[in-house]
Amino acid sequence: MTAQDELRLLPWSGPEGKPCYLSTDNAAGYVSRLADNIEAVQLGTAAELLEVASESLADEHAEPIELRRLGHALTGALKDVLRVAVSRGHLLTAGEPHRI
């Protein structure tokens, strides 16, 4: 178990789309590192999509189908980012003191 008996929400889903959790006290373990790497990729993808979205929305001639595809991609990226935020926020709450 983790030091605080807390489970880490992983950045992927299990069978039937259910959340996956990790119980470990080794933040340097294989699954922890894999989750960290996947979260980094997800956050990077979201940042890239945000840049594309800003450019596309500024383009008066953007095709509706392109904007629709972008909306779908942004929705997926937002789900990933929220999952990372929940996971990391939970870890912060469980393992770090609050500082002002």
N, C-alpha and C positions, 0 to 999 in steps of 0.2 A: 504494500500500500504506500501511498504517498505520505510525506511527513505529517500532513494534516488530515490523513484519512480521507482525502478528496480524490475524486476521479477527474481525469483530464478528458474533456470533450475533444475527440479527434476530428481532423478536417475531412473525413470521409464517412459515408454511411454504410451500414451493414445491410444484410438481407432485408428486403421489403422497405428500404429507405430509412430504417431505424438508425438512431444515432449510435456511434461507437465510442466507448470510453476506455481509457487506459488507467490501470492501477499499478503504479510503480513509485519507488522512491529514488530511481535512477534517472535524472534528467538527461544524462548522457547516453542512455541506452539506445539500442537500435530503433525501436518504435518511436521513442521520443524525438530522436534526431530526424527520422523520416517525417514525422508530423510537422516538426519545425520547418523542414525544407519544403514540404507541400504548402504550408501556410505562407511561406515567403513567396513561392510561385503564385499562389492565389492573390496575394496582396499586390504583387508586381503586375499581374494581368489586369487587376482592377484599376491600377494607376494608368496603365496604357489605354484601357477602354475609356477612362475618364477624359484623357487627352483627345482620343478619337471623337468622343461624343461632343466635346467642346467645339472642335473643328466642324463636325457635321452639322451641329445646330446653328453655327454661324453661317453655313453655306445655304444661301437662298435657293439654290438649285438642287439641293439634296433630294434624291428620289425617295418617295414614301417607303418603298420596299427596303431600301438601305437603312432608313431610320427604324423601320420595324425590326429588322435583323439586329440592329444595334441595341434596340430596346430589350430584345430577348437576351443578348449577350450581357448587357448591363444588369438585368434581373438576376442572371446566374452569378455574376461577379458579386453583386450586393449580398446574395444569400451566403456566398463563401466568406465575404468580409464580416458579415454579422456573426457567422459561426466562429470565426477567428476571434472577434471581439468578445463574444460570450466566453469562449474558452480562456482567453488570456485575462479577461476581466475577472473571471472566477479564480484563476490561478493567483492573480494579484491579491484578491480579497482573502484567499486562503493562506497565502504564503508570505506576504509582505506587509509591513506596517504602513499605515496611511501617513503620508507626510504632506505638510502644507508648505 
